[in-house]
Every structure is written in C-alpha cells, then in structure tokens.
Amino acid sequence: MDRSQTFLNARPTPPQGIPLDGLGAELYVTGPNWMNPCVYSTLMRHLFLVFLFAPIGLSAQHCGYDFRSVIVVRPHAAGDSAVIDGLRITLLDANNLPLVHNDKPWHLFHRNVEQHLPYRKRGYFDVPDFFPFAKDHYILVVPNGWRTAKMKVLVQDERDDGPLNKRRDRWPVRYKQMVAPLTAFDSYPLCGRFDEEVYPPMEGRPNFAPVDIILYPR
C-alpha cells in the first residue's frame, strides 16, 4: 500500500467542538471543516436560533415598570373616609411649580381605576396605569430616584356644578385648595410589585401607605 492510500484510510482525530448551550449539538468549525457546505449551513442555522431567542431571554429579565415608582394620594373630606372623585391633583417641584421632566409636563395624577378598553393617547392606543394595591386612590408614575422630599402635592376642587344641579339649586360641596408636602418615602418602586394586591414590605423603609390629605369645605 502506497503512502497516498495509507493517508486516505487513516481516520483523523476530529478537532475539539464548540458547544452551543441548549442546542444539543457541537459544531466543528476549525480547519477545512469551516468551508464544508454542510457544516457551514448547520452553523448558520444554530446561530440564527441563538440570535432569534436572545431578545426573549433578555426581555424576560425586565418588567413594564423598570426604573419607575408610583406616588399614591388619598384625598378625603374630614370625618369621611371615602376618596373624593373629580379632583385636580398636581405634583409640584421644589419651586412650587408643576413638575416638568425632560421639557415635558409630568405632574397630573389620575384615579386608580382599572380600564380594559384602550384609549388614544399621544398618537397611539394606551391603557391607563392601574395598580391593585393603590385601591381607588389617585396615582402618578414617576422615574426612580426623584427626590420627593423636596416636592409637594397640590389638591384643587375644580369640579363643574353641572346644568342639572344648577337648575335644581343643588350645589355640591366644594373643598378648599390644599398643599401637602411629600417625604422621601412617598414614592414606591413598581418593578416586581405593580400587580400585587398588597404592596410587600421593603427593608429600610416604612410599609406602604398613601399620602393622606384631609380636605375641608369652602
């Protein structure tokens, strides 16, 4: 047997494979195997799967309220625990002005009412924020890290009397304007907690409690 026949019959030791986790296969991409059409197509197919499922794995590590907190306000009349509906509640900055963030107003609270039907907001359909632990209070989602200890909440009763009430001479109770200072613990992180019925305790801070604001008739 000549040397060329001996070379053809020899079984070369395969190079070390490159494992691809979760794909159950090893690809040999060193040496001339890289140019083998079968190996090349297999490699491309596995790499395609890796890049296809990578965004899913990354998104699973985040929630819809990353780096967001919520301020919860409970306005009610003196001697009455019911939350007053229809109030205008504004977050004020350290200069007692409606708060602006990145040149955009970021200060109006809304009632924490669950809505399943989307509505049009800023050119696209959206659903208002709703957090079960906030009950029927007023809420405002803010970025984490805001120094709420320097902020205040302005509560105003600007409700319209309505034509029916005017004809019947029924004048609803109107409440005086109220300004309430916030503390450093009045914003609550949302990620991992936004869908809880009861806000879980957090180490190093008081348990969840809305900002309680008592209003008095004019």
C-alpha positions in Angstrom: 0.0 0.0 0.0 1.5 3.3 -1.0 1.6 6.4 1.1 -1.3 8.0 -0.6 -3.6 5.0 0.2 -2.4 5.0 3.8 -3.4 8.7 4.1 -6.9 8.1 2.7 -7.6 5.1 5.0 -6.4 7.0 8.2 -9.1 8.3 10.5 -8.1 11.9 11.5 -8.8 12.9 15.1 -11.7 15.5 14.9 -10.9 18.9 16.3 -12.5 20.0 19.6 -16.1 21.0 19.1 -17.6 24.3 20.1 -20.7 23.5 22.3 -23.8 25.7 21.8 -25.7 25.6 25.1 -29.3 24.5 24.8 -29.0 23.4 21.2 -27.8 19.8 21.9 -25.0 19.8 19.3 -21.4 20.5 18.8 -20.0 22.2 15.6 -16.5 21.7 14.3 -15.5 24.9 12.7 -11.8 24.7 12.7 -9.6 23.8 9.8 -11.0 22.9 6.4 -14.4 21.9 8.0 -15.3 25.6 8.1 -15.6 25.6 4.3 -17.7 22.4 4.2 -21.2 23.4 3.0 -22.9 21.0 5.4 -21.1 22.3 8.4 -21.4 25.9 7.3 -25.2 25.7 6.9 -25.6 23.9 10.2 -23.6 26.6 11.9 -25.6 29.4 10.4 -28.9 27.6 11.4 -27.8 27.4 15.0 -26.5 30.9 15.1 -29.9 32.1 13.7 -31.6 30.3 16.6 -29.3 31.9 19.1 -30.0 35.4 17.8 -33.7 34.7 17.4 -34.2 33.7 21.1 -31.7 36.0 22.7 -34.2 39.0 22.8 -36.7 36.8 24.5 -34.3 35.9 27.2 -33.3 39.5 27.7 -36.8 40.8 27.9 -37.7 38.1 30.5 -35.3 39.9 32.9 -37.3 43.1 32.8 -40.8 44.3 33.6 -43.0 47.0 32.2 -42.1 49.4 35.0 -38.3 49.2 35.1 -36.9 52.2 36.9 -40.4 53.5 37.7 -42.1 54.3 41.0 -45.6 55.4 42.0 -46.9 58.2 44.3 -50.3 57.4 45.7 -52.6 60.1 47.1 -55.7 59.7 49.2 -57.8 62.9 49.4 -61.0 62.7 51.5 -63.2 65.0 53.5 -62.8 65.5 57.2 -64.7 62.8 59.0 -65.3 60.8 55.8 -63.0 58.0 54.6 -64.4 58.0 51.0 -62.0 59.2 48.3 -63.3 62.4 46.6 -63.7 61.9 42.8 -63.0 64.5 40.1 -60.2 66.5 41.9 -57.3 68.0 40.1 -54.1 66.8 41.8 -50.7 68.2 40.7 -47.2 67.3 41.7 -45.1 70.4 42.5 -41.4 70.8 42.3 -39.0 72.4 44.8 -40.1 75.8 43.5 -43.8 75.1 43.9 -44.3 74.8 40.2 -46.0 72.0 38.3 -43.2 69.5 37.7 -41.6 69.3 34.3 -39.3 66.4 33.3 -37.2 66.4 30.1 -39.1 69.5 29.0 -42.5 67.8 29.3 -45.2 68.2 31.9 -45.1 65.3 34.4 -47.4 66.3 37.2 -51.1 65.3 36.9 -52.4 62.4 39.0 -55.3 60.2 37.8 -57.7 58.0 39.7 -56.6 54.4 40.0 -59.4 52.8 38.1 -59.0 49.6 36.1 -59.8 50.0 32.5 -59.7 47.2 30.0 -60.5 49.3 26.9 -57.6 51.2 25.4 -57.9 54.9 24.6 -55.9 57.2 22.3 -53.0 58.9 24.0 -50.1 60.8 22.3 -51.0 59.3 18.9 -51.3 55.6 19.9 -53.7 53.5 21.9 -52.9 53.0 25.6 -54.4 51.8 28.8 -54.1 54.0 32.0 -51.8 52.6 34.7 -53.6 50.6 37.3 -52.1 49.0 40.5 -54.3 46.8 42.7 -52.5 47.8 45.9 -53.4 51.5 45.3 -57.1 50.8 45.6 -59.3 53.7 44.4 -56.8 56.4 45.2 -55.0 58.8 42.9 -51.7 57.8 41.3 -48.8 59.2 39.4 -45.9 57.1 37.9 -42.5 58.8 38.2 -38.9 57.8 37.5 -37.0 56.1 40.3 -34.7 58.4 42.3 -36.8 61.5 42.3 -36.2 63.5 45.5 -39.8 63.6 46.6 -38.8 65.1 49.9 -38.5 68.4 48.1 -41.8 68.1 46.3 -45.4 68.9 47.3 -48.9 67.8 46.1 -51.5 70.5 45.2 -55.2 69.4 45.5 -57.8 71.5 43.8 -61.6 71.1 43.6 -62.4 72.4 40.1 -65.5 70.3 39.5 -68.2 71.8 37.4 -71.6 72.2 39.1 -73.3 70.9 36.0 -76.5 72.3 34.4 -78.8 69.8 36.2 -77.6 70.7 39.6 -77.9 74.4 38.8 -81.5 74.1 37.7 -82.3 72.2 40.9 -80.3 74.7 43.0 -78.3 71.8 44.3 -74.8 72.9 44.9 -72.3 70.1 45.6 -69.9 70.6 48.5 -66.7 72.3 47.3 -63.4 71.9 49.1 -60.6 74.3 49.8 -57.4 74.1 48.0 -54.7 72.1 49.9 -51.0 71.7 49.6 -49.3 68.7 51.2 -45.5 68.2 51.4 -44.1 64.8 50.5 -41.5 62.7 52.2 -38.5 60.7 50.9 -40.6 57.6 51.2 -43.7 58.6 49.3 -42.7 57.0 46.0 -42.8 53.2 45.8 -40.8 51.1 43.2 -43.1 49.2 40.9 -41.0 46.5 39.2 -41.9 43.1 40.6 -44.7 44.7 42.7 -47.0 46.6 40.4 -49.6 43.8 40.2 -49.7 42.9 43.9 -53.0 43.3 45.9 -50.9 44.3 48.9 -47.7 46.2 48.5 -45.0 44.0 50.1 -42.8 45.3 52.9 -39.3 46.6 51.9 -36.3 46.6 54.1 -35.1 50.0 55.2 -38.3 51.9 54.6 -41.9 52.2 56.2 -44.6 50.0 54.9 -46.8 51.2 52.0 -49.2 54.0 52.9 -50.8 56.6 50.6 -50.3 60.3 51.2 -53.4 61.1 53.3 -54.9 64.5 52.6 -57.8 65.8 54.5 -60.0 68.4 52.7 -62.3 70.9 54.3 -65.4 72.6 52.8 -65.0 76.2 51.5 
